[in-house]
């Protein structure tokens, strides 16, 4: 009897632990990784010729990164690892991918999507100038290229990643001008009971703040971003914001790292037939998964690609999903271990709900966005153009507004602008956000190189 063919997409914390658990059970999963090596975004590996220590590269997360890397290395001969491979579509038990310059079709009996997350970004006037990066983009520059995004950097937005990346830049010796957080201290205090579900993670977060303050980098809470100034030729030169007392301030800088917590990467899940529901707490659409981490008949989801819970929870989720998959396939598994992992994951979920409360998505800023701010950088669609399309064409559903305005039609297919665009449409048409809907996924979910051979 042939062993079931299991495909795991992604080798970050969730994908690594999922593949490890499957391999130790005797399966040989195919692991698809867009990157050249495992680790995902949070534990992205540096190039082989770089010699920075784990402490310099990952800061407070260095031990966890080292464990994810070394454990993955130990199972390489037990898995079919396909690095530099882009998964771009799913249809009828087949994954379509671009593998090092050629198109491949990979049939599967079970598919595990460990696709991770990307930043949620709120538009700001001037965020389309050169020198603006997402927090993830700033991380990639530091880890993969060994360089900072600028010589005088402002970190702006909210969420744990804001503090993690800022502290990593400080550890690397970069000059950080300020950390501007749209959330308030009161938001964090209100979330404290839920954050205490995982005291060690709360302590780690406080340690990041301590690192930033020890470097004499100002942390400003309760800000309203007003404008990122600059020019088409020279890029960013300053950030203007309003503090909680209503006073405007301008900070000179040559780079800005932006991010407002995270959103799950769910395009492949959408194409695989998973259903979605609107989550009112986080104000975004999430895939429906059952108690066995299934989103569809033979499609499983783990890590931040399923629910935003953080890297530690992703490792637990990866193991738990693999065990429940093995159970579905008829393998003997430790039921007590499944119960333990579910209990631990529930604690992470409570902590994650606290994070959502501590770092809320700044919906109040939508109404104050000027019409000439760009919402979709790929297609250069302004906030005003989107408002006009929504009101004038009675386009209060995002895919209809997309057809009239081209918002979300560019290279990122709405991954960076879609959530903010929905908020702008909801505000402009006075439509409940859930009724505005979500941008439908289409293949290819990522741009394919022209040189890919069929």
DRENLONU-248548 format. One record per residue (C-alpha): x, y, z; chain. Coordinates in nm, 4 decimals, m for minus. Layout:
DRENLONU-248548
+----------+----------+----------+--------+
!        X !        Y !        Z ! chaine !
+----------+----------+----------+--------+
!        X !        Y !        Z !      A !
...
+----------+----------+----------+--------+
END
This chain:
DRENLONU-248548
+----------+----------+----------+--------+
!        X !        Y !        Z ! chaine !
+----------+----------+----------+--------+
!   0.0000 !   0.0000 !   0.0000 !      A !
!   0.1392 !   0.3367 !  m0.1011 !      A !
!   0.1765 !   0.5980 !   0.1704 !      A !
!  m0.0572 !   0.8974 !   0.1455 !      A !
!   0.0870 !   1.1900 !  m0.0458 !      A !
!   0.0936 !   1.4914 !   0.1860 !      A !
!   0.2012 !   1.8374 !   0.0691 !      A !
!   0.2955 !   2.1096 !   0.3178 !      A !
!   0.3106 !   2.4656 !   0.1843 !      A !
!   0.5468 !   2.6826 !   0.3878 !      A !
!   0.8341 !   2.6017 !   0.6223 !      A !
!   0.8079 !   2.8704 !   0.8845 !      A !
!   0.7401 !   2.7732 !   1.2479 !      A !
!   0.4119 !   2.5955 !   1.1621 !      A !
!   0.5360 !   2.4237 !   0.8467 !      A !
!   0.8573 !   2.3088 !   1.0140 !      A !
!   0.6786 !   2.1474 !   1.3085 !      A !
!   0.4128 !   1.9973 !   1.0835 !      A !
!   0.6712 !   1.8411 !   0.8508 !      A !
!   0.8760 !   1.7198 !   1.1475 !      A !
!   0.5750 !   1.5462 !   1.3057 !      A !
!   0.4721 !   1.3824 !   0.9774 !      A !
!   0.8281 !   1.2660 !   0.9064 !      A !
!   0.8703 !   1.1159 !   1.2534 !      A !
!   0.5481 !   0.9207 !   1.1938 !      A !
!   0.7000 !   0.7624 !   0.8844 !      A !
!   0.5543 !   0.9806 !   0.6092 !      A !
!   0.7690 !   1.1670 !   0.3580 !      A !
!   0.5848 !   1.4967 !   0.3050 !      A !
!   0.6591 !   1.7294 !   0.0159 !      A !
!   0.7453 !   2.0681 !   0.1635 !      A !
!   0.7010 !   2.3668 !  m0.0680 !      A !
!   0.8972 !   2.6779 !   0.0265 !      A !
!   0.9096 !   3.0058 !  m0.1640 !      A !
!   1.2332 !   3.0906 !   0.0175 !      A !
!   1.5761 !   2.9322 !  m0.0219 !      A !
!   1.5702 !   2.7842 !   0.3275 !      A !
!   1.3276 !   2.7224 !   0.6095 !      A !
!   1.2327 !   2.9668 !   0.8847 !      A !
!   0.9569 !   3.1661 !   0.7180 !      A !
!   0.9482 !   3.5406 !   0.7632 !      A !
!   0.9911 !   3.5549 !   1.1394 !      A !
!   1.2950 !   3.3204 !   1.1425 !      A !
!   1.4250 !   3.3970 !   0.7938 !      A !
!   1.7799 !   3.2668 !   0.7579 !      A !
!   2.0701 !   3.4859 !   0.6574 !      A !
!   2.2700 !   3.3944 !   0.3442 !      A !
!   2.5376 !   3.1288 !   0.3953 !      A !
!   2.8246 !   3.3767 !   0.3561 !      A !
!   2.6904 !   3.6018 !   0.6352 !      A !
!   2.8368 !   3.5490 !   0.9819 !      A !
!   2.6120 !   3.7413 !   1.2187 !      A !
!   2.5200 !   3.5559 !   1.5377 !      A !
!   2.1664 !   3.4445 !   1.6152 !      A !
!   2.1553 !   3.7017 !   1.8930 !      A !
!   2.2459 !   3.9821 !   1.6523 !      A !
!   1.9981 !   3.8634 !   1.3928 !      A !
!   1.6932 !   3.7590 !   1.5965 !      A !
!   1.7406 !   3.9314 !   1.9319 !      A !
!   1.5040 !   3.7917 !   2.1957 !      A !
!   1.3873 !   3.5192 !   1.9540 !      A !
!   1.7353 !   3.3790 !   1.8843 !      A !
!   1.6952 !   3.0490 !   2.0735 !      A !
!   1.3613 !   2.9775 !   1.9063 !      A !
!   1.5005 !   3.0561 !   1.5626 !      A !
!   1.7990 !   2.8282 !   1.6206 !      A !
!   1.5706 !   2.5433 !   1.7287 !      A !
!   1.3438 !   2.5784 !   1.4240 !      A !
!   1.6460 !   2.5812 !   1.1932 !      A !
!   1.8366 !   2.2923 !   1.3522 !      A !
!   1.5290 !   2.0701 !   1.3887 !      A !
!   1.4420 !   2.1236 !   1.0245 !      A !
!   1.7979 !   2.0422 !   0.9188 !      A !
!   1.7754 !   1.7160 !   1.1123 !      A !
!   1.4780 !   1.5909 !   0.9052 !      A !
!   1.5903 !   1.7010 !   0.5589 !      A !
!   1.6649 !   1.3446 !   0.4530 !      A !
!   1.3160 !   1.2395 !   0.5648 !      A !
!   1.1197 !   1.4949 !   0.3594 !      A !
!   1.0999 !   1.6087 !  m0.0022 !      A !
!   1.2019 !   1.9702 !   0.0477 !      A !
!   1.1523 !   2.1980 !  m0.2519 !      A !
!   1.2975 !   2.5408 !  m0.1846 !      A !
!   1.2698 !   2.8401 !  m0.4194 !      A !
!   0.9299 !   2.7057 !  m0.5248 !      A !
!   0.6244 !   2.9296 !  m0.5546 !      A !
!   0.2818 !   2.7723 !  m0.4952 !      A !
!   0.0443 !   2.9742 !  m0.7113 !      A !
!  m0.2821 !   2.7779 !  m0.7424 !      A !
!  m0.4833 !   2.4812 !  m0.6119 !      A !
!  m0.7445 !   2.2847 !  m0.8040 !      A !
!  m0.8912 !   1.9342 !  m0.7757 !      A !
!  m0.6343 !   1.7817 !  m0.5394 !      A !
!  m0.3460 !   1.9360 !  m0.7326 !      A !
!  m0.1086 !   2.2101 !  m0.6252 !      A !
!   0.0375 !   2.4223 !  m0.9054 !      A !
!   0.3834 !   2.5635 !  m0.8466 !      A !
!   0.6767 !   2.7312 !  m1.0173 !      A !
!   0.9812 !   2.5308 !  m0.9162 !      A !
!   1.3119 !   2.6958 !  m1.0048 !      A !
!   1.2054 !   2.8154 !  m1.3465 !      A !
!   0.9637 !   2.5414 !  m1.4444 !      A !
!   0.5928 !   2.4859 !  m1.3915 !      A !
!   0.4999 !   2.1731 !  m1.1950 !      A !
!   0.1757 !   2.0063 !  m1.0912 !      A !
!   0.1838 !   1.8257 !  m0.7563 !      A !
!  m0.1085 !   1.5924 !  m0.6792 !      A !
!  m0.1898 !   1.5343 !  m0.3139 !      A !
!  m0.4054 !   1.3256 !  m0.0838 !      A !
!  m0.3837 !   1.5930 !   0.1849 !      A !
!  m0.2691 !   1.9538 !   0.1672 !      A !
!  m0.1466 !   2.1479 !   0.4712 !      A !
!  m0.1350 !   2.5243 !   0.4216 !      A !
!   0.1207 !   2.6902 !   0.6503 !      A !
!   0.1250 !   3.0103 !   0.4493 !      A !
!   0.1902 !   3.2562 !   0.7305 !      A !
!   0.0876 !   3.6190 !   0.7403 !      A !
!   0.1693 !   3.9618 !   0.6033 !      A !
!   0.1207 !   4.3117 !   0.7401 !      A !
!  m0.2021 !   4.5008 !   0.7544 !      A !
!  m0.1261 !   4.8503 !   0.6337 !      A !
!  m0.3284 !   5.1671 !   0.6850 !      A !
!  m0.2615 !   5.4213 !   0.4075 !      A !
!  m0.0899 !   5.7459 !   0.5000 !      A !
!  m0.0437 !   6.0457 !   0.2754 !      A !
!   0.2995 !   5.9992 !   0.1157 !      A !
!   0.3426 !   5.6275 !   0.1927 !      A !
!   0.3989 !   5.5724 !  m0.1802 !      A !
!   0.7350 !   5.7540 !  m0.1767 !      A !
!   1.0543 !   5.5505 !  m0.2058 !      A !
!   1.1856 !   5.4745 !   0.1412 !      A !
!   0.8560 !   5.3387 !   0.2747 !      A !
!   0.8702 !   4.9703 !   0.3685 !      A !
!   0.6442 !   4.7240 !   0.5405 !      A !
!   0.7792 !   4.5867 !   0.8678 !      A !
!   0.8309 !   4.2528 !   0.6941 !      A !
!   1.0217 !   4.4236 !   0.4143 !      A !
!   1.2440 !   4.5911 !   0.6723 !      A !
!   1.3093 !   4.2505 !   0.8281 !      A !
!   1.4020 !   4.0975 !   0.4934 !      A !
!   1.6526 !   4.3767 !   0.4265 !      A !
!   1.8147 !   4.3181 !   0.7639 !      A !
!   1.8242 !   3.9373 !   0.7547 !      A !
!   1.8751 !   3.8583 !   0.3873 !      A !
!   2.0749 !   4.1572 !   0.2664 !      A !
!   2.2488 !   4.2486 !   0.5899 !      A !
!   2.1566 !   4.6157 !   0.5602 !      A !
!   1.9170 !   4.8682 !   0.7098 !      A !
!   1.6441 !   5.0333 !   0.5030 !      A !
!   1.7873 !   5.3787 !   0.5813 !      A !
!   2.0267 !   5.5749 !   0.7968 !      A !
!   1.7550 !   5.7420 !   1.0086 !      A !
!   1.4443 !   5.5265 !   1.0389 !      A !
!   1.0969 !   5.5813 !   1.1828 !      A !
!   0.8914 !   5.2763 !   1.2781 !      A !
!   0.5186 !   5.3502 !   1.2627 !      A !
!   0.2007 !   5.1520 !   1.3150 !      A !
!   0.1036 !   4.9171 !   1.5944 !      A !
!   0.1379 !   4.5576 !   1.7091 !      A !
!   0.4117 !   4.3328 !   1.8493 !      A !
!   0.5961 !   4.3189 !   1.5154 !      A !
!   0.6502 !   4.6957 !   1.5318 !      A !
!   0.8529 !   4.6555 !   1.8513 !      A !
!   1.0247 !   4.3344 !   1.7440 !      A !
!   1.1620 !   4.4777 !   1.4191 !      A !
!   1.2574 !   4.8098 !   1.5803 !      A !
!   1.4520 !   4.6248 !   1.8515 !      A !
!   1.6202 !   4.4021 !   1.5901 !      A !
!   1.7343 !   4.7126 !   1.4030 !      A !
!   1.8703 !   4.8614 !   1.7222 !      A !
!   2.0542 !   4.5356 !   1.7994 !      A !
!   2.2054 !   4.5466 !   1.4502 !      A !
!   2.3382 !   4.8979 !   1.5120 !      A !
!   2.0937 !   5.0904 !   1.2922 !      A !
!   1.9813 !   5.4422 !   1.3822 !      A !
!   1.6133 !   5.4401 !   1.4808 !      A !
!   1.4643 !   5.7897 !   1.5106 !      A !
!   1.1406 !   5.6899 !   1.6866 !      A !
!   0.8702 !   5.4274 !   1.7305 !      A !
!   0.5277 !   5.5803 !   1.6663 !      A !
!   0.2401 !   5.3636 !   1.7925 !      A !
!  m0.1234 !   5.4390 !   1.7102 !      A !
!  m0.2393 !   5.2380 !   2.0121 !      A !
!  m0.2437 !   5.3854 !   2.3607 !      A !
!  m0.1067 !   5.2747 !   2.6966 !      A !
!  m0.4687 !   5.2352 !   2.8102 !      A !
!  m0.5275 !   4.9833 !   2.5313 !      A !
!  m0.2439 !   4.7710 !   2.6703 !      A !
!  m0.3676 !   4.8001 !   3.0278 !      A !
!  m0.7194 !   4.6957 !   2.9252 !      A !
!  m0.5730 !   4.3888 !   2.7533 !      A !
!  m0.3561 !   4.2859 !   3.0485 !      A !
!  m0.5875 !   4.0133 !   3.1907 !      A !
!  m0.5788 !   3.8243 !   2.8597 !      A !
!  m0.2093 !   3.8907 !   2.8030 !      A !
!  m0.1375 !   3.7225 !   3.1372 !      A !
!  m0.2504 !   3.3938 !   2.9796 !      A !
!   0.1103 !   3.3656 !   2.8557 !      A !
!   0.3323 !   3.5497 !   3.1074 !      A !
!   0.6552 !   3.4530 !   2.9280 !      A !
!   0.5375 !   3.6102 !   2.6037 !      A !
!   0.4230 !   3.9221 !   2.7874 !      A !
!   0.7670 !   3.9422 !   2.9506 !      A !
!   0.9337 !   3.9067 !   2.6109 !      A !
!   0.7267 !   4.1964 !   2.4776 !      A !
!   0.8220 !   4.4124 !   2.7723 !      A !
!   1.1840 !   4.3192 !   2.7060 !      A !
!   1.1571 !   4.4560 !   2.3512 !      A !
!   1.0286 !   4.7853 !   2.4862 !      A !
!   1.3126 !   4.7914 !   2.7392 !      A !
!   1.5660 !   4.7415 !   2.4578 !      A !
!   1.4202 !   5.0317 !   2.2617 !      A !
!   1.4121 !   5.2643 !   2.5603 !      A !
!   1.7647 !   5.1669 !   2.6656 !      A !
!   1.8826 !   5.2867 !   2.3239 !      A !
!   1.7176 !   5.6234 !   2.3998 !      A !
!   1.4740 !   5.5803 !   2.1140 !      A !
!   1.1479 !   5.7632 !   2.1861 !      A !
!   0.8258 !   5.5573 !   2.1889 !      A !
!   0.5175 !   5.7715 !   2.1291 !      A !
!   0.1738 !   5.6203 !   2.1936 !      A !
!  m0.1644 !   5.7291 !   2.0647 !      A !
!  m0.0344 !   5.8959 !   1.7487 !      A !
!  m0.2340 !   5.9827 !   1.4377 !      A !
!  m0.0133 !   5.9637 !   1.1261 !      A !
!  m0.0701 !   6.2742 !   0.9122 !      A !
!   0.1837 !   6.2650 !   0.6300 !      A !
!   0.5079 !   6.1127 !   0.5111 !      A !
!   0.6760 !   6.3910 !   0.3190 !      A !
!   0.9313 !   6.3549 !   0.0440 !      A !
!   0.9774 !   6.3755 !  m0.3304 !      A !
!   0.9716 !   6.1464 !  m0.6286 !      A !
!   1.3430 !   6.1936 !  m0.6814 !      A !
!   1.4788 !   6.1752 !  m0.3266 !      A !
!   1.2088 !   5.9695 !  m0.1517 !      A !
!   1.1139 !   6.0093 !   0.2148 !      A !
!   1.2467 !   6.3008 !   0.4182 !      A !
!   1.0119 !   6.3320 !   0.7199 !      A !
!   0.7064 !   6.2030 !   0.9048 !      A !
!   0.4382 !   6.4292 !   1.0482 !      A !
!   0.2023 !   6.2986 !   1.3147 !      A !
!  m0.0417 !   6.4284 !   1.5735 !      A !
!   0.0055 !   6.3224 !   1.9359 !      A !
!  m0.2732 !   6.2274 !   2.1752 !      A !
!  m0.3044 !   6.5903 !   2.2877 !      A !
!  m0.3652 !   6.7057 !   1.9318 !      A !
!  m0.0240 !   6.8635 !   1.8736 !      A !
!   0.1480 !   6.8096 !   1.5387 !      A !
!   0.5127 !   6.7000 !   1.5241 !      A !
!   0.7549 !   6.6409 !   1.2388 !      A !
!   1.0447 !   6.3946 !   1.2500 !      A !
!   1.3190 !   6.4005 !   0.9894 !      A !
!   1.4017 !   6.0572 !   0.8477 !      A !
!   1.5024 !   5.8852 !   0.5260 !      A !
!   1.3017 !   5.5629 !   0.5710 !      A !
!   0.9754 !   5.4520 !   0.7310 !      A !
!   0.8749 !   5.0984 !   0.8322 !      A !
!   0.4958 !   5.0597 !   0.8473 !      A !
!   0.2700 !   4.7895 !   0.9861 !      A !
!  m0.0558 !   4.7513 !   1.1800 !      A !
!  m0.0481 !   4.3962 !   1.3137 !      A !
!  m0.1015 !   4.1109 !   1.0650 !      A !
!  m0.3403 !   3.9426 !   0.8229 !      A !
!  m0.3451 !   3.5750 !   0.7268 !      A !
!  m0.2271 !   3.4732 !   0.3794 !      A !
!  m0.5361 !   3.2829 !   0.2644 !      A !
!  m0.5390 !   3.3039 !  m0.1157 !      A !
!  m0.4513 !   2.9355 !  m0.1632 !      A !
!  m0.7130 !   2.8369 !   0.0940 !      A !
!  m0.9683 !   3.0370 !  m0.1030 !      A !
!  m0.8783 !   2.8578 !  m0.4270 !      A !
!  m0.8850 !   2.5233 !  m0.2440 !      A !
!  m1.2523 !   2.5759 !  m0.1606 !      A !
!  m1.2316 !   2.6799 !   0.2042 !      A !
!  m1.5207 !   2.8889 !   0.3359 !      A !
!  m1.4626 !   3.2228 !   0.5102 !      A !
!  m1.6290 !   3.4154 !   0.7909 !      A !
!  m1.5964 !   3.7759 !   0.9048 !      A !
!  m1.4232 !   3.8165 !   1.2406 !      A !
!  m1.5620 !   4.1261 !   1.4102 !      A !
!  m1.2875 !   4.1402 !   1.6720 !      A !
!  m1.0031 !   4.1768 !   1.4215 !      A !
!  m1.2228 !   4.3262 !   1.1440 !      A !
!  m1.1001 !   4.0860 !   0.8776 !      A !
!  m1.2071 !   3.7675 !   0.6996 !      A !
!  m1.0675 !   3.4358 !   0.8225 !      A !
!  m1.0948 !   3.0841 !   0.6855 !      A !
!  m1.3374 !   2.8484 !   0.8574 !      A !
!  m1.1564 !   2.5519 !   1.0114 !      A !
!  m1.2975 !   2.2683 !   1.2205 !      A !
!  m1.1537 !   2.1152 !   1.5366 !      A !
!  m0.9175 !   1.9083 !   1.3212 !      A !
!  m0.7730 !   2.2166 !   1.1475 !      A !
!  m0.9550 !   2.1282 !   0.8242 !      A !
!  m1.0692 !   2.4074 !   0.5982 !      A !
!  m1.1986 !   2.1731 !   0.3267 !      A !
!  m1.2298 !   1.7963 !   0.2765 !      A !
!  m0.8547 !   1.7242 !   0.2525 !      A !
!  m0.7165 !   2.0736 !   0.3098 !      A !
!  m0.5687 !   2.1586 !   0.6496 !      A !
!  m0.4439 !   2.4934 !   0.7809 !      A !
!  m0.1896 !   2.5748 !   1.0500 !      A !
!  m0.0093 !   2.8740 !   1.1946 !      A !
!  m0.0736 !   3.2377 !   1.1171 !      A !
!  m0.2178 !   3.1424 !   0.7792 !      A !
!  m0.5162 !   3.0070 !   0.9716 !      A !
!  m0.5301 !   3.2356 !   1.2757 !      A !
!  m0.2962 !   3.5149 !   1.3845 !      A !
!  m0.1517 !   3.3726 !   1.7043 !      A !
!   0.2236 !   3.4376 !   1.6724 !      A !
!   0.5300 !   3.2234 !   1.6090 !      A !
!   0.5139 !   3.0207 !   1.9321 !      A !
!   0.1504 !   2.9304 !   1.8724 !      A !
!   0.2335 !   2.8477 !   1.5109 !      A !
!   0.4758 !   2.5770 !   1.6246 !      A !
!   0.2039 !   2.4254 !   1.8442 !      A !
!  m0.0488 !   2.4574 !   1.5624 !      A !
!   0.1847 !   2.2844 !   1.3174 !      A !
!   0.2306 !   1.9855 !   1.5480 !      A !
!  m0.1392 !   1.9679 !   1.6337 !      A !
!  m0.2469 !   1.9849 !   1.2700 !      A !
!  m0.0028 !   1.7094 !   1.1740 !      A !
!  m0.1285 !   1.4823 !   1.4518 !      A !
!  m0.4942 !   1.5321 !   1.3597 !      A !
!  m0.4074 !   1.4703 !   0.9936 !      A !
!  m0.2307 !   1.1474 !   1.0892 !      A !
!  m0.5366 !   1.0470 !   1.2894 !      A !
!  m0.7561 !   1.1104 !   0.9848 !      A !
!  m0.5216 !   0.8946 !   0.7757 !      A !
!  m0.5545 !   0.6049 !   1.0189 !      A !
!  m0.2184 !   0.6366 !   1.1922 !      A !
!  m0.1835 !   0.5673 !   1.5641 !      A !
!  m0.1209 !   0.8911 !   1.7524 !      A !
!  m0.0915 !   0.9965 !   2.1146 !      A !
!  m0.4392 !   1.1273 !   2.2023 !      A !
!  m0.3058 !   1.2747 !   2.5257 !      A !
!  m0.0551 !   1.4799 !   2.3261 !      A !
!  m0.3339 !   1.6132 !   2.1066 !      A !
!  m0.5290 !   1.7113 !   2.4175 !      A !
!  m0.2212 !   1.8817 !   2.5660 !      A !
!  m0.1527 !   2.0758 !   2.2475 !      A !
!  m0.5148 !   2.1874 !   2.2208 !      A !
!  m0.5068 !   2.3137 !   2.5780 !      A !
!  m0.1826 !   2.5021 !   2.5134 !      A !
!  m0.3177 !   2.6444 !   2.1882 !      A !
!  m0.6254 !   2.7735 !   2.3731 !      A !
!  m0.3936 !   2.9730 !   2.6009 !      A !
!  m0.2196 !   3.1201 !   2.2965 !      A !
!  m0.5600 !   3.2104 !   2.1564 !      A !
!  m0.6510 !   3.3979 !   2.4738 !      A !
!  m0.3175 !   3.5799 !   2.4598 !      A !
!  m0.3747 !   3.6632 !   2.0916 !      A !
!  m0.7134 !   3.8130 !   2.1749 !      A !
!  m0.5320 !   4.0281 !   2.4278 !      A !
!  m0.2844 !   4.1386 !   2.1596 !      A !
!  m0.5744 !   4.2389 !   1.9346 !      A !
!  m0.7150 !   4.4470 !   2.2219 !      A !
!  m0.3758 !   4.5983 !   2.3092 !      A !
!  m0.2956 !   4.6968 !   1.9500 !      A !
!  m0.6268 !   4.7793 !   1.7800 !      A !
!  m0.6568 !   4.8376 !   1.4058 !      A !
!  m0.6914 !   5.2200 !   1.3809 !      A !
!  m1.0311 !   5.2347 !   1.2076 !      A !
!  m1.0874 !   5.5889 !   1.3354 !      A !
!  m0.8145 !   5.7119 !   1.1002 !      A !
!  m1.0055 !   5.6071 !   0.7872 !      A !
!  m1.2414 !   5.9033 !   0.7989 !      A !
!  m0.9469 !   6.1435 !   0.8308 !      A !
!  m0.7583 !   6.0125 !   0.5274 !      A !
!  m0.7187 !   6.2891 !   0.2663 !      A !
!  m0.8548 !   6.2180 !  m0.0806 !      A !
!  m0.5106 !   6.2480 !  m0.2399 !      A !
!  m0.3587 !   5.9721 !  m0.0233 !      A !
!  m0.2837 !   5.6573 !  m0.2213 !      A !
!  m0.4669 !   5.3446 !  m0.1058 !      A !
!  m0.3498 !   5.0995 !  m0.3762 !      A !
!   0.0177 !   5.1562 !  m0.4526 !      A !
!   0.0308 !   4.8963 !  m0.7309 !      A !
!  m0.2333 !   5.0776 !  m0.9395 !      A !
!  m0.1867 !   5.4282 !  m0.7867 !      A !
!  m0.5537 !   5.4436 !  m0.6823 !      A !
!  m0.6205 !   5.7337 !  m0.4452 !      A !
!  m0.8548 !   5.7350 !  m0.1485 !      A !
!  m1.0652 !   5.9958 !  m0.3273 !      A !
!  m1.0959 !   5.7838 !  m0.6415 !      A !
!  m1.2083 !   5.4869 !  m0.4343 !      A !
!  m1.4606 !   5.7003 !  m0.2443 !      A !
!  m1.5971 !   5.8398 !  m0.5718 !      A !
!  m1.6252 !   5.4930 !  m0.7264 !      A !
!  m1.8016 !   5.3605 !  m0.4191 !      A !
!  m2.0525 !   5.6443 !  m0.3927 !      A !
!  m2.0994 !   5.7378 !  m0.7567 !      A !
!  m2.1290 !   5.3814 !  m0.8898 !      A !
!  m2.3128 !   5.2528 !  m0.5815 !      A !
!  m2.0226 !   5.0128 !  m0.5395 !      A !
!  m2.0530 !   4.9241 !  m0.1723 !      A !
!  m1.9122 !   4.5728 !  m0.2334 !      A !
!  m1.5353 !   4.5534 !  m0.2702 !      A !
!  m1.5199 !   4.3448 !  m0.5880 !      A !
!  m1.7611 !   4.5845 !  m0.7588 !      A !
!  m1.5535 !   4.8801 !  m0.6363 !      A !
!  m1.2447 !   4.6989 !  m0.7653 !      A !
!  m1.3966 !   4.6778 !  m1.1137 !      A !
!  m1.4631 !   5.0514 !  m1.1226 !      A !
!  m1.1463 !   5.1782 !  m0.9520 !      A !
!  m0.8818 !   4.9047 !  m1.0143 !      A !
!  m0.8076 !   4.8885 !  m0.6414 !      A !
!  m0.6496 !   4.5497 !  m0.5679 !      A !
!  m0.5784 !   4.4687 !  m0.9347 !      A !
!  m0.2018 !   4.5106 !  m0.9117 !      A !
!   0.0941 !   4.2930 !  m0.8276 !      A !
!  m0.0107 !   4.2215 !  m0.4683 !      A !
!  m0.3751 !   4.1437 !  m0.5685 !      A !
!  m0.5076 !   4.3325 !  m0.2693 !      A !
!  m0.2953 !   4.1694 !  m0.0006 !      A !
!  m0.1708 !   4.5096 !   0.1191 !      A !
!  m0.4557 !   4.7406 !   0.0201 !      A !
!  m0.7609 !   4.5142 !   0.0419 !      A !
!  m0.8405 !   4.5467 !   0.4123 !      A !
!  m0.7919 !   4.9250 !   0.4188 !      A !
!  m0.9882 !   4.9598 !   0.0920 !      A !
!  m1.2808 !   4.7750 !   0.2482 !      A !
!  m1.2736 !   5.0126 !   0.5460 !      A !
!  m1.2741 !   5.3150 !   0.3123 !      A !
!  m1.5690 !   5.1750 !   0.1138 !      A !
!  m1.7613 !   5.0983 !   0.4327 !      A !
!  m1.7055 !   5.4501 !   0.5642 !      A !
!  m1.7842 !   5.6199 !   0.2318 !      A !
!  m2.1101 !   5.4293 !   0.1739 !      A !
!  m2.2080 !   5.3772 !   0.5392 !      A !
!  m2.2174 !   5.0034 !   0.4793 !      A !
!  m2.1347 !   4.7496 !   0.7533 !      A !
!  m1.7808 !   4.6249 !   0.6914 !      A !
!  m1.8906 !   4.2607 !   0.6793 !      A !
!  m2.1258 !   4.3452 !   0.3909 !      A !
!  m1.8439 !   4.5120 !   0.1938 !      A !
!  m1.6926 !   4.1650 !   0.1638 !      A !
!  m1.3419 !   4.0588 !   0.0642 !      A !
!  m1.1435 !   4.0571 !  m0.2590 !      A !
!  m1.1876 !   3.7211 !  m0.4312 !      A !
!  m0.8656 !   3.5278 !  m0.4867 !      A !
!  m0.7540 !   3.4451 !  m0.8386 !      A !
!  m0.4711 !   3.2351 !  m0.9758 !      A !
!  m0.1848 !   3.2991 !  m0.9857 !      A !
!  m0.1941 !   3.4188 !  m0.6260 !      A !
!   0.1577 !   3.5611 !  m0.6719 !      A !
!   0.3215 !   3.7022 !  m0.9867 !      A !
!   0.4933 !   3.4347 !  m1.1948 !      A !
!   0.8252 !   3.4954 !  m1.3707 !      A !
!   0.7892 !   3.5242 !  m1.7491 !      A !
!   1.0672 !   3.2681 !  m1.7875 !      A !
!   0.8736 !   2.9844 !  m1.6171 !      A !
!   0.8640 !   2.6852 !  m1.8529 !      A !
!   0.5405 !   2.4943 !  m1.8989 !      A !
+----------+----------+----------+--------+
END
